[in-house]
Amino acid sequence: MLESTPAKYVRLTTLSKVLHRKRPELLPLFDDNIGYCYSECEGAPVPYEDGRSRADYRYSWLNALQEDLATQLPYWEEIAAIAPGPKLTPLRALDIIGWELGNRRN
């Protein structure tokens, strides 16, 4: 909805970061680094396609992310459990690692 009727001064990445911080166990984060991991790196599960709407891309990305969490949940739980500081959710662990991997592409 935000992409089809954008609100002034509200960007999708900023909004997803705020919502993810409020519900880190429920709402995934999307930014350029996560986009790189899911769409640009070798073997990415959701490559960019000409003609696909942003909304359709986001649905495809969300399905791939859900599959990553579901099929690899024990590993994400283990990674989340070893993190120092506040308790992390598996989704938050996936986001942190994805962000770091995407950040290292340059």
C-alpha positions as CSV (number, residue, x, y, z in Angstrom):
1,M,0.0,0.0,0.0
2,L,2.8,2.4,0.8
3,E,4.3,1.9,-2.6
4,S,1.1,2.5,-4.5
5,T,0.1,5.5,-2.4
6,P,3.3,6.9,-0.8
7,A,3.0,9.1,2.2
8,K,5.1,12.2,2.3
9,Y,8.4,11.8,4.2
10,V,7.8,8.1,4.8
11,R,10.2,5.7,3.1
12,L,9.7,2.0,3.1
13,T,13.1,1.1,4.5
14,T,12.7,3.6,7.4
15,L,9.2,2.3,8.1
16,S,10.3,-1.3,8.1
17,K,13.1,-0.5,10.5
18,V,10.8,1.1,13.0
19,L,8.2,-1.7,12.7
20,H,10.9,-4.4,13.0
21,R,12.2,-2.8,16.2
22,K,8.7,-2.8,17.7
23,R,8.1,-6.5,16.7
24,P,11.5,-8.1,15.9
25,E,10.0,-11.6,16.2
26,L,7.3,-10.8,13.6
27,L,8.2,-8.1,11.1
28,P,11.3,-8.6,8.9
29,L,13.5,-5.8,7.9
30,F,14.3,-4.8,4.3
31,D,17.1,-2.6,3.2
32,D,19.7,-2.5,0.4
33,N,21.9,-5.0,2.2
34,I,19.1,-7.6,2.7
35,G,18.1,-6.9,-0.9
36,Y,21.6,-7.8,-2.0
37,C,21.5,-11.1,-0.2
38,Y,18.1,-12.1,-1.6
39,S,18.4,-10.6,-5.1
40,E,21.9,-9.8,-6.3
41,C,24.4,-12.2,-4.9
42,E,25.2,-15.5,-6.7
43,G,22.4,-18.0,-6.3
44,A,20.0,-15.4,-4.8
45,P,16.5,-16.8,-4.4
46,V,14.6,-13.7,-5.6
47,P,16.5,-12.2,-8.6
48,Y,15.2,-8.9,-9.9
49,E,12.8,-9.3,-12.9
50,D,11.8,-6.7,-15.5
51,G,8.2,-5.9,-15.3
52,R,7.6,-7.2,-11.8
53,S,5.9,-4.7,-9.5
54,R,7.6,-3.7,-6.2
55,A,4.7,-5.3,-4.3
56,D,5.2,-8.6,-6.2
57,Y,8.9,-8.5,-5.5
58,R,8.3,-7.9,-1.8
59,Y,5.9,-10.9,-1.7
60,S,8.5,-13.1,-3.4
61,W,11.2,-11.8,-1.0
62,L,9.0,-12.4,2.1
63,N,8.2,-16.0,0.9
64,A,12.0,-16.7,0.5
65,L,12.7,-15.2,3.9
66,Q,10.0,-17.3,5.6
67,E,11.4,-20.4,3.9
68,D,14.9,-19.5,5.1
69,L,13.6,-19.2,8.7
70,A,11.5,-22.3,8.6
71,T,14.0,-24.6,7.0
72,Q,16.9,-23.4,9.0
73,L,15.3,-22.4,12.3
74,P,17.5,-24.5,14.6
75,Y,20.6,-22.7,13.2
76,W,19.0,-19.2,13.5
77,E,18.0,-20.1,17.1
78,E,21.5,-21.1,17.9
79,I,23.0,-18.0,16.4
80,A,20.4,-15.8,18.3
81,A,21.2,-17.6,21.6
82,I,25.0,-16.9,21.4
83,A,24.5,-13.1,20.9
84,P,25.6,-11.0,23.9
85,G,23.3,-8.4,25.4
86,P,19.5,-8.4,24.9
87,K,17.8,-11.6,23.7
88,L,17.6,-11.8,19.9
89,T,14.9,-13.5,17.9
90,P,15.9,-15.8,15.0
91,L,14.4,-13.3,12.6
92,R,16.6,-10.5,14.1
93,A,19.7,-12.8,13.9
94,L,18.9,-13.4,10.2
95,D,18.6,-9.7,9.7
96,I,21.9,-8.9,11.4
97,I,23.8,-11.5,9.4
98,G,22.1,-10.5,6.2
99,W,22.9,-6.9,6.8
100,E,26.6,-7.6,7.5
101,L,26.9,-9.9,4.5
102,G,25.3,-7.3,2.2
103,N,27.4,-4.6,3.7
104,R,30.6,-6.5,2.8
105,R,29.8,-6.7,-0.9
106,N,31.8,-3.5,-1.7
